[in-house]
Amino acid sequence: MTNDNLFSTTISSSLKTLFIGRDLRYFDSVTSTNEVARELARAGIPEGATILANHQDAGRGRMGRTWVAPPGSSLLVSIVLRPALAEVNSLIMAAALATTRAIESATPLRASIKWPNDVEIDGKKVGGILVESEIERGQLLFAVLGTGLNVNFNPHEHADIPPTATSLSNEVGHPIGRVTLLRAYLEALEHYCLASRGGAPVWQEWRDRLETLGKWVRLTSGDSVTEGWAEDVDSSGTLYIRQSNGQITKARAGEVTLRLAQPPG
């Protein structure tokens, strides 16, 4: 693979960041980078500490779904953050934007976002984001921001990966250096995190990247199914869906599934 020495000390030393990635810990294999980050956060690891892995035995996405990635093929990274509780919703936005920026800095591809946490290339999923937080007595102790990005493998060769997935190398036709992607991602993520903490409307840029808006979608929450036009989002990340009868349904990221569907008629 090209420029792929993720455990190289040159990653941290060449980063143009203040805190994200300054404490960078590499593991050849872990159960899940989010799980390792949670354990280290409980032990007091500093904010911005970054956990990298070449492989995960039990990687996961939203709603307990399994995240599959062959060893050495992907970016598997989790970052410990300690934002204000009100800022947690913006972490998915910051990570999604940072991922699209990293992709576009390292490849000629155009990346977009599917609400709430998927990164896509031409409608095919290339990455996903998972935020897990720990709260005690109404106070946020920490949040772990995990990102998985398919880089150098063919998802169609793996039966347990959905056929709607892709990878960067599949799209451009050659391997992509993971170190280059990682640097770009960490630097962009810090930019968006600091902007959000400073009051900048990061959600508006996130909104502009959402491929979901303007599409007819099917929202599933438990046994409840709602269809309608994905009309807009607000600063909290809530999605507004207008049903055919004009009624507006609000969808919040969590235990819901959103898919494109065919509009009636």
C-alpha positions, -999 to +999 in steps of 0.1 A: +000+000+000+010+036-005+024+057+024+006+035+049+028+034+080+000+044+104+022+038+135+049+062+123+058+089+148+059+113+119+021+114+119+019+134+152+051+154+146+038+168+112+003+174+123-009+210+122-032+207+152-033+220+187-048+190+205-063+164+182-038+137+174-011+151+197-014+120+218-017+093+191-018+056+200-016+028+174-028-008+177-023-035+152-056-051+162-083-042+187-119-052+194-130-017+186-112+017+186-142+033+203-140+007+231-103+013+236-108+051+236-136+048+262-114+028+285-085+054+281-109+083+286-121+068+319-085+067+329-080+104+322-064+104+287-062+140+274-087+155+251-078+150+215-061+117+222-065+096+190-067+058+188-058+041+155-060+005+146-050-016+115-078-040+122-109-043+145-123-077+156-156-062+167-160-028+149-195-014+151-216+013+137-250+029+147-277+007+162-252-021+170-244-029+133-211-046+126-184-026+108-164-049+086-129-039+073-101-063+062-068-058+080-047-029+066-075-017+044-092+012+061-090+042+084-102+031+118-099+060+142-115+072+175-109+104+193-116+114+229-133+148+232-147+167+262-171+193+247-200+209+265-230+186+266-248+210+242-221+205+216-223+167+213-248+168+184-223+188+164-196+162+166-212+140+139-214+171+117-178+180+124-166+144+117-187+141+085-174+174+072-138+165+081-141+131+063-154+147+031-127+173+032-100+146+037-113+126+008-114+156-015-079+166-005-064+132-012-085+122-043-103+138-072-136+124-057-166+145-046-179+133-012-214+139+002-232+131+035-263+109+040-282+119+071-272+115+098-237+099+098-228+083+065-202+096+040-209+086+004-194+087-031-221+089-058-247+074-034-224+045-023-213+044+014-176+048+019-175+058+056-195+061+088-194+079+121-203+068+156-204+091+186-206+076+221-207+096+252-206+090+289-227+112+312-228+112+350-253+132+371-262+153+341-226+161+333-208+150+302-176+132+312-163+126+276-174+117+241-157+093+218-159+101+181-153+071+159-148+072+122-144+043+097-134+050+062-131+023+035-098+030+017-080+002-001-101-029-007-130-041-028-162-043-006-179-065-033-154-093-025-169-095+010-203-111+014-209-095+048-206-060+034-237-045+018-235-041-020-242-004-017-207+001-001-176+013-019-140+023-011-118+051-022-095+028-042-125+012-059-136+047-070-102+060-082-087+027-095-055+027-074-045+026-037-047+057-015-022+066+012-039+062+046-014+085+063-023+114+039-060+108+046-054+106+084-035+139+086-061+157+065-090+142+086-074+151+120-066+187+109-100+193+094-117+178+124-100+201+148-109+231+125-146+222+127-145+214+164-129+247+173-153+265+149-183+249+166-170+258+200-165+294+189-202+296+178-197+292+141-227+277+123-209+245+112-243+228+108-250+250+078-220+236+059-231+201+069-266+209+056-252+219+023-234+186+020-265+165+027-275+144-003-306+134+016-324+167+013-349+169-015-353+131-017-383+109-009-373+088+021-385+061+043-379+065+080-382+034+103-382+037+140-391+004+157-425-007+142-432+028+129-426+037+093-429+072+078-424+083+042-421+118+028-398+144+014-366+151+033-372+189+035-347+204+059-325+201+090-319+224+119-289+232+140-294+202+162-293+178+132-330+171+134-344+161+100-378+175+089-398+151+067-429+164+049-454+136+043-478+135+014-506+149+035-485+179+044-477+167+080-441+173+092-423+146+110-391+153+129-364+127+129-335+127+153-304+106+149-305+076+172-325+044+169-339+052+134-331+040+099-334+062+068-335+049+033-344+064-001-377+053-015-400+058-045-424+087-041-461+078-046-476+082-080 
